[in-house]
């Protein structure tokens, strides 16, 4: 697994932005930095299908990031997971990268459950399907 130096630089910059946002507790900045990291990771994969899929679900991803990052301590933990992912990429260790990404997704699942069980489901509009992270989390 070889990742271009400019892709590593984008990942590192997003990680530094997340560190700064965690330091101030700015949820919006954390969401933006987390989104930037994942966009950089998707770009580094060089897979057009993956890029298309990620772009098509971006609104869901931003919502889930906002919800999960609102869980106390989640921002610094995400930062730690991102560091693990980046370190494994820099060491060209595919197995370690996959393990780090799986652990990150597992944590997201857990934190979405925590965040969504603490608040009621949003009201549904008549005739309109409403996405709710608690129902989505049960499918994961």
N, CA, C and O atoms as a GROMACS GRO file, in nm:
protein
  560
    1UNK      N    1   0.085  -0.117   0.000
    1UNK     CA    2   0.000   0.000   0.000
    1UNK      C    3   0.090   0.124   0.000
    1UNK      O    4   0.159   0.152   0.098
    2UNK      N    5   0.086   0.194  -0.109
    2UNK     CA    6   0.166   0.317  -0.121
    2UNK      C    7   0.068   0.434  -0.135
    2UNK      O    8  -0.018   0.434  -0.223
    3UNK      N    9   0.083   0.531  -0.050
    3UNK     CA   10  -0.001   0.651  -0.054
    3UNK      C   11   0.090   0.768  -0.091
    3UNK      O   12   0.199   0.784  -0.036
    4UNK      N   13   0.043   0.849  -0.184
    4UNK     CA   14   0.121   0.962  -0.233
    4UNK      C   15   0.150   1.061  -0.121
    4UNK      O   16   0.068   1.080  -0.031
    5UNK      N   17   0.268   1.123  -0.125
    5UNK     CA   18   0.305   1.220  -0.020
    5UNK      C   19   0.203   1.332  -0.002
    5UNK      O   20   0.179   1.376   0.110
    6UNK      N   21   0.143   1.378  -0.110
    6UNK     CA   22   0.044   1.486  -0.096
    6UNK      C   23  -0.081   1.437  -0.025
    6UNK      O   24  -0.147   1.514   0.045
    7UNK      N   25  -0.116   1.309  -0.043
    7UNK     CA   26  -0.231   1.253   0.029
    7UNK      C   27  -0.201   1.242   0.178
    7UNK      O   28  -0.287   1.270   0.262
    8UNK      N   29  -0.079   1.201   0.211
    8UNK     CA   30  -0.038   1.195   0.352
    8UNK      C   31  -0.041   1.335   0.413
    8UNK      O   32  -0.083   1.352   0.528
    9UNK      N   33   0.003   1.434   0.337
    9UNK     CA   34   0.001   1.573   0.386
    9UNK      C   35  -0.141   1.620   0.412
    9UNK      O   36  -0.166   1.690   0.511
   10UNK      N   37  -0.236   1.583   0.326
   10UNK     CA   38  -0.376   1.621   0.347
   10UNK      C   39  -0.433   1.552   0.472
   10UNK      O   40  -0.505   1.613   0.550
   11UNK      N   41  -0.398   1.425   0.489
   11UNK     CA   42  -0.443   1.352   0.608
   11UNK      C   43  -0.387   1.416   0.735
   11UNK      O   44  -0.458   1.434   0.834
   12UNK      N   45  -0.259   1.448   0.731
   12UNK     CA   46  -0.194   1.509   0.847
   12UNK      C   47  -0.254   1.646   0.879
   12UNK      O   48  -0.277   1.678   0.996
   13UNK      N   49  -0.280   1.727   0.776
   13UNK     CA   50  -0.339   1.860   0.798
   13UNK      C   51  -0.478   1.848   0.861
   13UNK      O   52  -0.511   1.924   0.952
   14UNK      N   53  -0.558   1.755   0.813
   14UNK     CA   54  -0.691   1.736   0.870
   14UNK      C   55  -0.681   1.688   1.015
   14UNK      O   56  -0.761   1.729   1.100
   15UNK      N   57  -0.584   1.603   1.042
   15UNK     CA   58  -0.564   1.554   1.178
   15UNK      C   59  -0.522   1.669   1.271
   15UNK      O   60  -0.569   1.677   1.384
   16UNK      N   61  -0.436   1.758   1.223
   16UNK     CA   62  -0.395   1.873   1.302
   16UNK      C   63  -0.512   1.967   1.327
   16UNK      O   64  -0.525   2.024   1.436
   17UNK      N   65  -0.598   1.983   1.226
   17UNK     CA   66  -0.718   2.066   1.244
   17UNK      C   67  -0.810   2.004   1.349
   17UNK      O   68  -0.870   2.076   1.430
   18UNK      N   69  -0.822   1.872   1.348
   18UNK     CA   70  -0.905   1.805   1.448
   18UNK      C   71  -0.846   1.823   1.588
   18UNK      O   72  -0.920   1.844   1.684
   19UNK      N   73  -0.715   1.816   1.598
   19UNK     CA   74  -0.650   1.837   1.728
   19UNK      C   75  -0.680   1.978   1.780
   19UNK      O   76  -0.711   1.994   1.898
   20UNK      N   77  -0.671   2.078   1.694
   20UNK     CA   78  -0.700   2.215   1.734
   20UNK      C   79  -0.846   2.230   1.776
   20UNK      O   80  -0.876   2.294   1.877
   21UNK      N   81  -0.937   2.170   1.700
   21UNK     CA   82  -1.080   2.178   1.732
   21UNK      C   83  -1.111   2.109   1.864
   21UNK      O   84  -1.193   2.157   1.943
   22UNK      N   85  -1.046   1.995   1.888
   22UNK     CA   86  -1.066   1.924   2.016
   22UNK      C   87  -1.017   2.011   2.132
   22UNK      O   88  -1.076   2.011   2.240
   23UNK      N   89  -0.909   2.083   2.108
   23UNK     CA   90  -0.854   2.170   2.211
   23UNK      C   91  -0.948   2.281   2.252
   23UNK      O   92  -0.948   2.324   2.368
   24UNK      N   93  -1.028   2.329   2.158
   24UNK     CA   94  -1.122   2.437   2.187
   24UNK      C   95  -1.263   2.386   2.217
   24UNK      O   96  -1.347   2.460   2.267
   25UNK      N   97  -1.288   2.258   2.185
   25UNK     CA   98  -1.422   2.203   2.205
   25UNK      C   99  -1.523   2.250   2.102
   25UNK      O  100  -1.643   2.241   2.125
   26UNK      N  101  -1.476   2.298   1.989
   26UNK     CA  102  -1.563   2.351   1.883
   26UNK      C  103  -1.618   2.235   1.800
   26UNK      O  104  -1.547   2.179   1.716
   27UNK      N  105  -1.744   2.199   1.823
   27UNK     CA  106  -1.805   2.085   1.757
   27UNK      C  107  -1.807   2.102   1.605
   27UNK      O  108  -1.775   2.008   1.532
   28UNK      N  109  -1.844   2.220   1.556
   28UNK     CA  110  -1.848   2.242   1.411
   28UNK      C  111  -1.711   2.224   1.348
   28UNK      O  112  -1.699   2.165   1.240
   29UNK      N  113  -1.608   2.274   1.413
   29UNK     CA  114  -1.472   2.258   1.362
   29UNK      C  115  -1.428   2.112   1.366
   29UNK      O  116  -1.357   2.066   1.278
   30UNK      N  117  -1.471   2.040   1.469
   30UNK     CA  118  -1.439   1.897   1.477
   30UNK      C  119  -1.504   1.822   1.360
   30UNK      O  120  -1.441   1.736   1.298
   31UNK      N  121  -1.629   1.854   1.332
   31UNK     CA  122  -1.700   1.788   1.222
   31UNK      C  123  -1.631   1.818   1.090
   31UNK      O  124  -1.611   1.728   1.008
   32UNK      N  125  -1.593   1.943   1.068
   32UNK     CA  126  -1.524   1.980   0.944
   32UNK      C  127  -1.390   1.908   0.931
   32UNK      O  128  -1.357   1.858   0.823
   33UNK      N  129  -1.315   1.902   1.039
   33UNK     CA  130  -1.184   1.837   1.034
   33UNK      C  131  -1.197   1.687   1.015
   33UNK      O  132  -1.120   1.626   0.940
   34UNK      N  133  -1.294   1.627   1.081
   34UNK     CA  134  -1.317   1.483   1.065
   34UNK      C  135  -1.359   1.453   0.922
   34UNK      O  136  -1.313   1.356   0.862
   35UNK      N  137  -1.446   1.536   0.867
   35UNK     CA  138  -1.489   1.520   0.728
   35UNK      C  139  -1.371   1.534   0.634
   35UNK      O  140  -1.358   1.458   0.539
   36UNK      N  141  -1.285   1.633   0.659
   36UNK     CA  142  -1.166   1.652   0.575
   36UNK      C  143  -1.073   1.531   0.580
   36UNK      O  144  -1.018   1.491   0.478
   37UNK      N  145  -1.057   1.473   0.699
   37UNK     CA  146  -0.973   1.354   0.712
   37UNK      C  147  -1.029   1.239   0.628
   37UNK      O  148  -0.956   1.174   0.554
   38UNK      N  149  -1.158   1.217   0.641
   38UNK     CA  150  -1.220   1.106   0.568
   38UNK      C  151  -1.222   1.132   0.418
   38UNK      O  152  -1.206   1.039   0.338
   39UNK      N  153  -1.239   1.257   0.378
   39UNK     CA  154  -1.230   1.290   0.234
   39UNK      C  155  -1.089   1.265   0.183
   39UNK      O  156  -1.072   1.211   0.073
   40UNK      N  157  -0.989   1.302   0.260
   40UNK     CA  158  -0.850   1.279   0.221
   40UNK      C  159  -0.819   1.130   0.214
   40UNK      O  160  -0.746   1.085   0.126
   41UNK      N  161  -0.875   1.054   0.307
   41UNK     CA  162  -0.855   0.909   0.307
   41UNK      C  163  -0.919   0.846   0.184
   41UNK      O  164  -0.861   0.758   0.120
   42UNK      N  165  -1.039   0.891   0.151
   42UNK     CA  166  -1.107   0.842   0.032
   42UNK      C  167  -1.027   0.877  -0.093
   42UNK      O  168  -1.011   0.793  -0.182
   43UNK      N  169  -0.978   1.000  -0.101
   43UNK     CA  170  -0.898   1.041  -0.217
   43UNK      C  171  -0.770   0.959  -0.227
   43UNK      O  172  -0.728   0.921  -0.337
   44UNK      N  173  -0.708   0.931  -0.113
   44UNK     CA  174  -0.583   0.854  -0.112
   44UNK      C  175  -0.605   0.711  -0.162
   44UNK      O  176  -0.514   0.650  -0.218
   45UNK      N  177  -0.726   0.659  -0.143
   45UNK     CA  178  -0.755   0.523  -0.189
   45UNK      C  179  -0.753   0.514  -0.342
   45UNK      O  180  -0.728   0.408  -0.399
   46UNK      N  181  -0.778   0.628  -0.407
   46UNK     CA  182  -0.773   0.630  -0.553
   46UNK      C  183  -0.880   0.546  -0.620
   46UNK      O  184  -0.862   0.499  -0.732
   47UNK      N  185  -0.992   0.528  -0.553
   47UNK     CA  186  -1.099   0.444  -0.605
   47UNK      C  187  -1.218   0.534  -0.639
   47UNK      O  188  -1.281   0.590  -0.550
   48UNK      N  189  -1.248   0.546  -0.768
   48UNK     CA  190  -1.357   0.635  -0.811
   48UNK      C  191  -1.493   0.588  -0.760
   48UNK      O  192  -1.578   0.671  -0.728
   49UNK      N  193  -1.515   0.459  -0.752
   49UNK     CA  194  -1.642   0.408  -0.702
   49UNK      C  195  -1.659   0.445  -0.555
   49UNK      O  196  -1.766   0.490  -0.514
   50UNK      N  197  -1.554   0.425  -0.476
   50UNK     CA  198  -1.558   0.463  -0.335
   50UNK      C  199  -1.583   0.614  -0.322
   50UNK      O  200  -1.664   0.656  -0.239
   51UNK      N  201  -1.516   0.693  -0.401
   51UNK     CA  202  -1.536   0.839  -0.397
   51UNK      C  203  -1.681   0.874  -0.428
   51UNK      O  204  -1.741   0.959  -0.362
   52UNK      N  205  -1.737   0.810  -0.528
   52UNK     CA  206  -1.876   0.836  -0.566
   52UNK      C  207  -1.970   0.799  -0.450
   52UNK      O  208  -2.060   0.876  -0.415
   53UNK      N  209  -1.948   0.682  -0.393
   53UNK     CA  210  -2.034   0.638  -0.282
   53UNK      C  211  -2.024   0.732  -0.162
   53UNK      O  212  -2.125   0.770  -0.103
   54UNK      N  213  -1.902   0.770  -0.128
   54UNK     CA  214  -1.883   0.859  -0.014
   54UNK      C  215  -1.949   0.995  -0.039
   54UNK      O  216  -2.012   1.051   0.051
   55UNK      N  217  -1.936   1.047  -0.159
   55UNK     CA  218  -2.000   1.175  -0.192
   55UNK      C  219  -2.152   1.165  -0.189
   55UNK      O  220  -2.220   1.260  -0.151
   56UNK      N  221  -2.205   1.049  -0.228
   56UNK     CA  222  -2.350   1.035  -0.232
   56UNK      C  223  -2.413   1.026  -0.093
   56UNK      O  224  -2.532   1.053  -0.078
   57UNK      N  225  -2.335   0.988   0.007
   57UNK     CA  226  -2.390   0.978   0.143
   57UNK      C  227  -2.333   1.086   0.236
   57UNK      O  228  -2.341   1.073   0.358
   58UNK      N  229  -2.276   1.189   0.178
   58UNK     CA  230  -2.209   1.292   0.258
   58UNK      C  231  -2.301   1.356   0.362
   58UNK      O  232  -2.258   1.380   0.475
   59UNK      N  233  -2.426   1.385   0.328
   59UNK     CA  234  -2.516   1.449   0.425
   59UNK      C  235  -2.536   1.359   0.547
   59UNK      O  236  -2.534   1.406   0.660
   60UNK      N  237  -2.554   1.229   0.523
   60UNK     CA  238  -2.567   1.134   0.633
   60UNK      C  239  -2.440   1.132   0.717
   60UNK      O  240  -2.446   1.132   0.840
   61UNK      N  241  -2.325   1.132   0.650
   61UNK     CA  242  -2.198   1.125   0.722
   61UNK      C  243  -2.176   1.248   0.808
   61UNK      O  244  -2.128   1.237   0.921
   62UNK      N  245  -2.210   1.365   0.758
   62UNK     CA  246  -2.193   1.487   0.836
   62UNK      C  247  -2.285   1.484   0.958
   62UNK      O  248  -2.245   1.521   1.068
   63UNK      N  249  -2.409   1.439   0.937
   63UNK     CA  250  -2.503   1.428   1.050
   63UNK      C  251  -2.452   1.329   1.155
   63UNK      O  252  -2.456   1.357   1.274
   64UNK      N  253  -2.403   1.214   1.110
   64UNK     CA  254  -2.356   1.114   1.206
   64UNK      C  255  -2.231   1.162   1.278
   64UNK      O  256  -2.211   1.132   1.396
   65UNK      N  257  -2.146   1.238   1.208
   65UNK     CA  258  -2.027   1.294   1.274
   65UNK      C  259  -2.068   1.394   1.382
   65UNK      O  260  -2.014   1.394   1.493
   66UNK      N  261  -2.163   1.478   1.349
   66UNK     CA  262  -2.209   1.578   1.447
   66UNK      C  263  -2.267   1.509   1.570
   66UNK      O  264  -2.242   1.551   1.683
   67UNK      N  265  -2.343   1.404   1.548
   67UNK     CA  266  -2.404   1.331   1.661
   67UNK      C  267  -2.296   1.261   1.742
   67UNK      O  268  -2.291   1.274   1.864
   68UNK      N  269  -2.209   1.186   1.674
   68UNK     CA  270  -2.109   1.108   1.749
   68UNK      C  271  -2.007   1.197   1.818
   68UNK      O  272  -1.964   1.168   1.929
   69UNK      N  273  -1.967   1.306   1.753
   69UNK     CA  274  -1.868   1.395   1.814
   69UNK      C  275  -1.924   1.476   1.931
   69UNK      O  276  -1.850   1.540   2.004
   70UNK      N  277  -2.056   1.472   1.946
   70UNK     CA  278  -2.116   1.540   2.062
   70UNK      C  279  -2.106   1.455   2.188
   70UNK      O  280  -2.131   1.504   2.298
   71UNK      N  281  -2.069   1.327   2.173
   71UNK     CA  282  -2.048   1.240   2.289
   71UNK      C  283  -1.921   1.285   2.361
   71UNK      O  284  -1.817   1.304   2.298
   72UNK      N  285  -1.930   1.302   2.492
   72UNK     CA  286  -1.816   1.350   2.570
   72UNK      C  287  -1.693   1.262   2.547
   72UNK      O  288  -1.700   1.140   2.556
   73UNK      N  289  -1.581   1.327   2.516
   73UNK     CA  290  -1.455   1.256   2.496
   73UNK      C  291  -1.437   1.196   2.358
   73UNK      O  292  -1.330   1.143   2.327
   74UNK      N  293  -1.538   1.204   2.273
   74UNK     CA  294  -1.531   1.142   2.141
   74UNK      C  295  -1.427   1.210   2.051
   74UNK      O  296  -1.354   1.141   1.979
   75UNK      N  297  -1.418   1.342   2.053
   75UNK     CA  298  -1.323   1.413   1.966
   75UNK      C  299  -1.180   1.366   1.986
   75UNK      O  300  -1.115   1.326   1.889
   76UNK      N  301  -1.128   1.370   2.109
   76UNK     CA  302  -0.992   1.322   2.131
   76UNK      C  303  -0.974   1.174   2.095
   76UNK      O  304  -0.868   1.134   2.048
   77UNK      N  305  -1.078   1.095   2.117
   77UNK     CA  306  -1.068   0.953   2.082
   77UNK      C  307  -1.061   0.935   1.930
   77UNK      O  308  -0.984   0.853   1.881
   78UNK      N  309  -1.141   1.011   1.857
   78UNK     CA  310  -1.136   1.007   1.710
   78UNK      C  311  -0.997   1.048   1.663
   78UNK      O  312  -0.941   0.987   1.572
   79UNK      N  313  -0.944   1.151   1.723
   79UNK     CA  314  -0.810   1.197   1.688
   79UNK      C  315  -0.708   1.084   1.708
   79UNK      O  316  -0.621   1.064   1.623
   80UNK      N  317  -0.719   1.013   1.817
   80UNK     CA  318  -0.630   0.900   1.844
   80UNK      C  319  -0.645   0.792   1.737
   80UNK      O  320  -0.545   0.737   1.689
   81UNK      N  321  -0.768   0.762   1.699
   81UNK     CA  322  -0.792   0.662   1.595
   81UNK      C  323  -0.736   0.709   1.461
   81UNK      O  324  -0.678   0.630   1.386
   82UNK      N  325  -0.753   0.836   1.430
   82UNK     CA  326  -0.698   0.890   1.305
   82UNK      C  327  -0.546   0.879   1.304
   82UNK      O  328  -0.486   0.847   1.201
   83UNK      N  329  -0.484   0.904   1.418
   83UNK     CA  330  -0.338   0.890   1.427
   83UNK      C  331  -0.296   0.746   1.399
   83UNK      O  332  -0.195   0.722   1.332
   84UNK      N  333  -0.372   0.650   1.452
   84UNK     CA  334  -0.342   0.508   1.427
   84UNK      C  335  -0.353   0.476   1.278
   84UNK      O  336  -0.267   0.408   1.221
   85UNK      N  337  -0.458   0.525   1.216
   85UNK     CA  338  -0.478   0.501   1.072
   85UNK      C  339  -0.364   0.561   0.993
   85UNK      O  340  -0.305   0.495   0.907
   86UNK      N  341  -0.331   0.687   1.021
   86UNK     CA  342  -0.225   0.753   0.946
   86UNK      C  343  -0.089   0.686   0.968
   86UNK      O  344  -0.014   0.668   0.872
   87UNK      N  345  -0.058   0.650   1.091
   87UNK     CA  346   0.070   0.584   1.119
   87UNK      C  347   0.082   0.453   1.041
   87UNK      O  348   0.188   0.422   0.986
   88UNK      N  349  -0.026   0.376   1.036
   88UNK     CA  350  -0.022   0.249   0.963
   88UNK      C  351  -0.010   0.271   0.813
   88UNK      O  352   0.055   0.192   0.743
   89UNK      N  353  -0.071   0.377   0.762
   89UNK     CA  354  -0.058   0.411   0.620
   89UNK      C  355   0.086   0.449   0.590
   89UNK      O  356   0.143   0.404   0.490
   90UNK      N  357   0.144   0.532   0.675
   90UNK     CA  358   0.282   0.576   0.653
   90UNK      C  359   0.380   0.458   0.659
   90UNK      O  360   0.485   0.463   0.595
   91UNK      N  361   0.346   0.355   0.733
   91UNK     CA  362   0.432   0.237   0.743
   91UNK      C  363   0.396   0.131   0.639
   91UNK      O  364   0.452   0.021   0.638
   92UNK      N  365   0.302   0.165   0.552
   92UNK     CA  366   0.259   0.074   0.444
   92UNK      C  367   0.211  -0.059   0.498
   92UNK      O  368   0.235  -0.164   0.437
   93UNK      N  369   0.142  -0.056   0.611
   93UNK     CA  370   0.095  -0.176   0.679
   93UNK      C  371  -0.056  -0.190   0.657
   93UNK      O  372  -0.136  -0.134   0.732
   94UNK      N  373  -0.093  -0.265   0.554
   94UNK     CA  374  -0.233  -0.281   0.517
   94UNK      C  375  -0.314  -0.347   0.629
   94UNK      O  376  -0.424  -0.303   0.660
   95UNK      N  377  -0.260  -0.451   0.688
   95UNK     CA  378  -0.332  -0.524   0.793
   95UNK      C  379  -0.360  -0.432   0.912
   95UNK      O  380  -0.471  -0.431   0.964
   96UNK      N  381  -0.260  -0.355   0.952
   96UNK     CA  382  -0.277  -0.262   1.065
   96UNK      C  383  -0.375  -0.150   1.028
   96UNK      O  384  -0.454  -0.108   1.112
   97UNK      N  385  -0.370  -0.103   0.903
   97UNK     CA  386  -0.463   0.001   0.859
   97UNK      C  387  -0.606  -0.050   0.867
   97UNK      O  388  -0.694   0.018   0.920
   98UNK      N  389  -0.629  -0.170   0.814
   98UNK     CA  390  -0.765  -0.227   0.819
   98UNK      C  391  -0.812  -0.245   0.963
   98UNK      O  392  -0.928  -0.217   0.994
   99UNK      N  393  -0.724  -0.290   1.049
   99UNK     CA  394  -0.761  -0.308   1.190
   99UNK      C  395  -0.795  -0.173   1.255
   99UNK      O  396  -0.891  -0.164   1.332
  100UNK      N  397  -0.719  -0.070   1.224
  100UNK     CA  398  -0.744   0.063   1.280
  100UNK      C  399  -0.876   0.120   1.230
  100UNK      O  400  -0.952   0.180   1.306
  101UNK      N  401  -0.905   0.101   1.102
  101UNK     CA  402  -1.031   0.150   1.045
  101UNK      C  403  -1.148   0.073   1.106
  101UNK      O  404  -1.250   0.134   1.141
  102UNK      N  405  -1.136  -0.057   1.118
  102UNK     CA  406  -1.244  -0.136   1.180
  102UNK      C  407  -1.270  -0.092   1.324
  102UNK      O  408  -1.385  -0.081   1.366
  103UNK      N  409  -1.164  -0.068   1.398
  103UNK     CA  410  -1.180  -0.023   1.537
  103UNK      C  411  -1.250   0.113   1.540
  103UNK      O  412  -1.334   0.138   1.627
  104UNK      N  413  -1.215   0.199   1.447
  104UNK     CA  414  -1.276   0.332   1.438
  104UNK      C  415  -1.426   0.320   1.408
  104UNK      O  416  -1.507   0.390   1.470
  105UNK      N  417  -1.463   0.234   1.316
  105UNK     CA  418  -1.604   0.214   1.281
  105UNK      C  419  -1.679   0.153   1.400
  105UNK      O  420  -1.792   0.191   1.428
  106UNK      N  421  -1.617   0.060   1.468
  106UNK     CA  422  -1.678   0.000   1.588
  106UNK      C  423  -1.707   0.108   1.693
  106UNK      O  424  -1.814   0.110   1.753
  107UNK      N  425  -1.609   0.195   1.714
  107UNK     CA  426  -1.628   0.304   1.811
  107UNK      C  427  -1.741   0.396   1.769
  107UNK      O  428  -1.821   0.439   1.853
  108UNK      N  429  -1.749   0.426   1.640
  108UNK     CA  430  -1.856   0.512   1.588
  108UNK      C  431  -1.991   0.448   1.619
  108UNK      O  432  -2.082   0.515   1.668
  109UNK      N  433  -2.003   0.322   1.590
  109UNK     CA  434  -2.127   0.249   1.616
  109UNK      C  435  -2.167   0.262   1.763
  109UNK      O  436  -2.281   0.296   1.794
  110UNK      N  437  -2.073   0.236   1.851
  110UNK     CA  438  -2.099   0.245   1.995
  110UNK      C  439  -2.142   0.387   2.034
  110UNK      O  440  -2.238   0.405   2.108
  111UNK      N  441  -2.070   0.487   1.985
  111UNK     CA  442  -2.098   0.625   2.025
  111UNK      C  443  -2.228   0.678   1.965
  111UNK      O  444  -2.296   0.760   2.027
  112UNK      N  445  -2.264   0.631   1.846
  112UNK     CA  446  -2.394   0.669   1.791
  112UNK      C  447  -2.507   0.611   1.876
  112UNK      O  448  -2.609   0.677   1.898
  113UNK      N  449  -2.488   0.489   1.923
  113UNK     CA  450  -2.589   0.430   2.012
  113UNK      C  451  -2.603   0.512   2.140
  113UNK      O  452  -2.714   0.540   2.185
  114UNK      N  453  -2.490   0.549   2.198
  114UNK     CA  454  -2.492   0.630   2.321
  114UNK      C  455  -2.563   0.762   2.296
  114UNK      O  456  -2.650   0.802   2.373
  115UNK      N  457  -2.525   0.829   2.188
  115UNK     CA  458  -2.580   0.962   2.159
  115UNK      C  459  -2.728   0.956   2.126
  115UNK      O  460  -2.804   1.046   2.164
  116UNK      N  461  -2.771   0.853   2.056
  116UNK     CA  462  -2.909   0.851   2.010
  116UNK      C  463  -3.005   0.789   2.110
  116UNK      O  464  -3.126   0.813   2.101
  117UNK      N  465  -2.957   0.712   2.205
  117UNK     CA  466  -3.048   0.659   2.306
  117UNK      C  467  -3.074   0.762   2.415
  117UNK      O  468  -3.166   0.747   2.494
  118UNK      N  469  -2.993   0.866   2.418
  118UNK     CA  470  -3.010   0.971   2.518
  118UNK      C  471  -3.112   1.076   2.473
  118UNK      O  472  -3.156   1.159   2.553
  119UNK      N  473  -3.151   1.073   2.344
  119UNK     CA  474  -3.246   1.172   2.296
  119UNK      C  475  -3.358   1.103   2.218
  119UNK      O  476  -3.335   0.998   2.157
  120UNK      N  477  -3.478   1.160   2.219
  120UNK     CA  478  -3.589   1.098   2.148
  120UNK      C  479  -3.572   1.109   1.997
  120UNK      O  480  -3.498   1.194   1.948
  121UNK      N  481  -3.640   1.022   1.926
  121UNK     CA  482  -3.637   1.025   1.780
  121UNK      C  483  -3.706   1.151   1.730
  121UNK      O  484  -3.802   1.197   1.791
  122UNK      N  485  -3.658   1.209   1.619
  122UNK     CA  486  -3.723   1.328   1.564
  122UNK      C  487  -3.861   1.292   1.509
  122UNK      O  488  -3.887   1.177   1.474
  123UNK      N  489  -3.948   1.390   1.503
  123UNK     CA  490  -4.082   1.370   1.448
  123UNK      C  491  -4.071   1.342   1.299
  123UNK      O  492  -3.985   1.397   1.230
  124UNK      N  493  -4.159   1.258   1.250
  124UNK     CA  494  -4.166   1.230   1.108
  124UNK      C  495  -4.264   1.324   1.041
  124UNK      O  496  -4.368   1.357   1.098
  125UNK      N  497  -4.230   1.368   0.922
  125UNK     CA  498  -4.324   1.446   0.843
  125UNK      C  499  -4.418   1.349   0.773
  125UNK      O  500  -4.375   1.242   0.731
  126UNK      N  501  -4.546   1.383   0.761
  126UNK     CA  502  -4.639   1.292   0.694
  126UNK      C  503  -4.592   1.263   0.551
  126UNK      O  504  -4.558   1.354   0.476
  127UNK      N  505  -4.592   1.136   0.517
  127UNK     CA  506  -4.555   1.098   0.381
  127UNK      C  507  -4.407   1.106   0.351
  127UNK      O  508  -4.366   1.088   0.236
  128UNK      N  509  -4.325   1.132   0.451
  128UNK     CA  510  -4.181   1.148   0.427
  128UNK      C  511  -4.105   1.055   0.520
  128UNK      O  512  -4.134   1.049   0.640
  129UNK      N  513  -4.009   0.983   0.466
  129UNK     CA  514  -3.928   0.896   0.549
  129UNK      C  515  -3.827   0.981   0.625
  129UNK      O  516  -3.765   1.070   0.567
  130UNK      N  517  -3.811   0.953   0.750
  130UNK     CA  518  -3.713   1.026   0.831
  130UNK      C  519  -3.602   0.930   0.872
  130UNK      O  520  -3.628   0.822   0.924
  131UNK      N  521  -3.480   0.970   0.849
  131UNK     CA  522  -3.365   0.891   0.893
  131UNK      C  523  -3.337   0.924   1.038
  131UNK      O  524  -3.339   1.040   1.077
  132UNK      N  525  -3.313   0.824   1.116
  132UNK     CA  526  -3.276   0.846   1.254
  132UNK      C  527  -3.157   0.757   1.286
  132UNK      O  528  -3.161   0.637   1.258
  133UNK      N  529  -3.051   0.814   1.346
  133UNK     CA  530  -2.930   0.736   1.369
  133UNK      C  531  -2.950   0.616   1.459
  133UNK      O  532  -2.877   0.517   1.445
  134UNK      N  533  -3.045   0.619   1.550
  134UNK     CA  534  -3.067   0.503   1.637
  134UNK      C  535  -3.115   0.384   1.556
  134UNK      O  536  -3.070   0.272   1.576
  135UNK      N  537  -3.208   0.410   1.463
  135UNK     CA  538  -3.255   0.302   1.378
  135UNK      C  539  -3.145   0.255   1.285
  135UNK      O  540  -3.132   0.135   1.260
  136UNK      N  541  -3.066   0.347   1.234
  136UNK     CA  542  -2.955   0.310   1.146
  136UNK      C  543  -2.850   0.231   1.222
  136UNK      O  544  -2.797   0.132   1.171
  137UNK      N  545  -2.819   0.273   1.344
  137UNK     CA  546  -2.717   0.205   1.423
  137UNK      C  547  -2.756   0.061   1.451
  137UNK      O  548  -2.668  -0.026   1.460
  138UNK      N  549  -2.886   0.033   1.465
  138UNK     CA  550  -2.929  -0.104   1.490
  138UNK      C  551  -2.898  -0.196   1.372
  138UNK      O  552  -2.887  -0.317   1.390
  139UNK      N  553  -2.885  -0.140   1.253
  139UNK     CA  554  -2.856  -0.220   1.134
  139UNK      C  555  -2.707  -0.252   1.124
  139UNK      O  556  -2.670  -0.344   1.051
  140UNK      N  557  -2.622  -0.178   1.194
  140UNK     CA  558  -2.477  -0.198   1.181
  140UNK      C  559  -2.431  -0.318   1.254
  140UNK      O  560  -2.312  -0.348   1.253
   0.00000   0.00000   0.00000
